[in-house]
């Protein structure tokens, strides 16, 4: 027996919504006016790419990747020596605990259990830094800076949060949150690497 049309509406609407989300336009340029250049430890860096982190259809933060010279693949990025910088601008209210846990989830999704265990101390420090704030408000900035021979230094509102932690291997884990095989946002991954935009799927 054929179901009446009105009884099929929920399924039809769900399919329509899913289809529309799969065919959303590619990620647009971020609203944050990131500078074309930056400097870390006296080393000039260039803007490798910038984009927006989405959760479902909501914008969470804008993000920029600065490197000694431009690269276009994760492999090139992870093999690139010298300082690097990840710069962020919050686009909505983000509880600090949520942000810290999201970073750890990204670390775990893109690292082996052995590697994650090896860098437990540095990962815990990452959680402490962001969970120590009740929230980030729209427009607030934060950053992650890799200093060769020293480690990763975290900033909130332009202020360094303690001393650098970890080593180059740990910063590679941090980068993989966004450019690894299971990135936080595939559209953002492409934008950071200067690759062709991808269709967003939620």
C-alpha positions in Angstrom: 0.0 0.0 0.0 1.4 3.4 -1.0 1.9 5.8 1.9 0.1 9.2 1.5 2.3 12.0 0.4 2.0 14.0 3.6 3.3 10.9 5.5 6.4 10.9 3.4 7.2 14.6 4.0 9.6 14.2 6.9 11.8 11.8 4.8 11.6 14.0 1.7 12.5 17.1 3.7 15.4 15.4 5.3 16.7 14.2 1.9 16.4 17.7 0.5 18.3 19.3 3.4 21.0 16.7 3.2 21.4 17.2 -0.6 21.5 21.0 -0.2 24.2 20.8 2.4 26.3 18.5 0.2 26.2 21.0 -2.6 26.9 24.2 -0.6 29.3 26.6 -2.3 33.0 26.2 -1.6 34.4 28.0 1.5 34.7 31.8 1.0 37.6 33.9 2.1 37.6 34.5 5.9 36.2 37.7 7.2 39.3 38.3 9.4 41.8 40.5 7.6 44.9 38.4 8.2 48.2 40.1 7.3 50.1 38.8 4.3 53.3 38.4 6.4 54.3 37.7 10.0 57.5 37.2 11.9 58.6 34.6 14.4 62.1 34.6 16.0 63.2 37.2 13.5 62.2 34.9 10.6 59.8 36.4 8.1 56.8 34.2 7.3 54.2 34.4 4.5 50.5 33.7 4.7 50.2 30.1 3.3 46.4 30.1 3.5 43.4 31.1 5.6 39.9 29.9 6.1 37.0 29.5 8.4 36.2 26.6 10.8 32.6 25.5 10.5 30.6 23.3 12.9 27.5 22.3 11.0 26.5 25.6 9.3 27.9 27.8 12.0 31.2 29.7 11.8 33.4 29.0 14.8 36.7 30.8 14.1 38.8 32.1 11.3 42.3 30.7 11.0 45.5 31.5 9.2 48.7 29.5 8.6 52.1 31.2 8.3 55.1 29.4 7.0 58.7 30.3 5.8 57.5 29.7 2.2 54.3 28.5 0.7 53.5 24.8 0.6 50.5 23.0 -0.9 50.4 19.5 0.8 50.4 18.2 4.3 53.6 16.3 3.6 55.4 19.5 2.5 54.1 21.4 5.5 55.2 18.8 8.0 58.7 18.5 6.4 59.2 22.3 6.3 61.9 23.4 8.7 61.8 26.7 10.6 59.2 28.5 12.7 55.5 28.5 11.9 52.4 30.3 13.2 48.8 29.4 13.5 46.6 32.5 14.1 42.9 32.4 15.1 40.0 34.8 15.5 36.9 33.6 17.3 33.6 34.2 15.4 31.2 33.2 18.2 31.3 32.6 21.9 33.4 29.5 22.6 33.7 28.0 26.0 37.3 27.4 26.9 36.8 23.9 27.9 35.0 23.1 24.6 37.9 24.5 22.6 40.5 22.6 24.6 38.7 19.3 24.3 38.1 19.9 20.5 41.9 20.3 20.1 42.6 17.1 22.0 39.9 15.3 19.9 41.7 16.5 16.8 45.1 15.3 18.1 43.7 11.9 18.9 42.0 11.5 15.6 45.2 12.2 13.7 47.8 10.5 15.9 48.6 6.9 16.9 47.9 5.9 20.5 51.7 5.6 21.0 52.4 9.1 19.8 49.5 10.6 21.8 50.8 8.9 24.9 54.4 10.1 24.3 53.2 13.7 24.2 50.7 13.5 27.1 52.3 16.3 29.1 52.2 18.7 26.2 48.7 17.8 25.3 47.6 18.3 28.9 49.1 21.7 28.9 47.1 22.6 25.8 43.9 21.6 27.6 44.9 23.6 30.7 45.6 26.8 28.7 42.3 27.0 26.9 40.2 25.4 29.6 41.6 27.9 32.0 39.4 30.6 30.3 35.7 30.5 30.8 35.1 31.5 27.2 36.4 33.3 24.1 34.1 36.0 22.7 33.6 36.9 19.1 36.7 38.9 17.9 39.0 37.4 20.5 42.3 36.1 19.1 44.5 33.2 20.0 47.6 31.7 18.4 50.0 28.8 18.3 53.6 29.5 17.4 56.3 26.9 16.8 59.8 27.9 17.9 62.5 25.5 16.6 64.6 24.2 19.5 62.0 25.4 22.1 58.6 24.0 21.2 55.1 25.3 20.9 54.1 28.6 22.5 50.4 29.4 22.9 48.9 32.9 22.9 45.6 34.3 24.0 44.7 37.9 23.1 48.4 38.4 22.1 49.7 37.3 25.5 52.0 34.2 25.8 50.6 31.5 28.0 53.6 30.3 30.0 56.6 28.7 28.3 56.9 26.7 25.1 56.0 23.0 25.3 56.8 19.9 23.3 59.0 19.5 20.3 58.7 19.5 16.5 56.9 16.2 16.6 54.3 17.6 18.9 53.8 20.7 16.7 53.3 18.3 13.8 50.5 16.7 15.8 49.0 20.1 16.3 49.1 20.9 12.6 47.4 17.6 11.8 44.4 18.7 13.7 43.7 20.8 10.6 45.7 19.2 7.8 45.8 15.5 8.9 43.8 12.6 7.4 40.8 13.4 9.7 40.9 17.2 9.8 38.6 19.4 11.8 37.2 20.8 8.6 38.0 19.6 5.1 37.2 23.0 3.5 39.5 24.7 6.0 42.3 22.2 5.3 42.1 23.0 1.6 42.1 26.8 2.4 45.2 26.6 4.7 47.1 24.7 2.0 46.1 26.9 -0.8 44.4 24.0 -2.6 41.3 24.1 -4.8 38.2 24.7 -2.6 36.1 21.7 -1.8 32.4 21.4 -1.5 31.3 21.5 2.1 29.6 18.5 3.5 28.2 18.4 7.0 
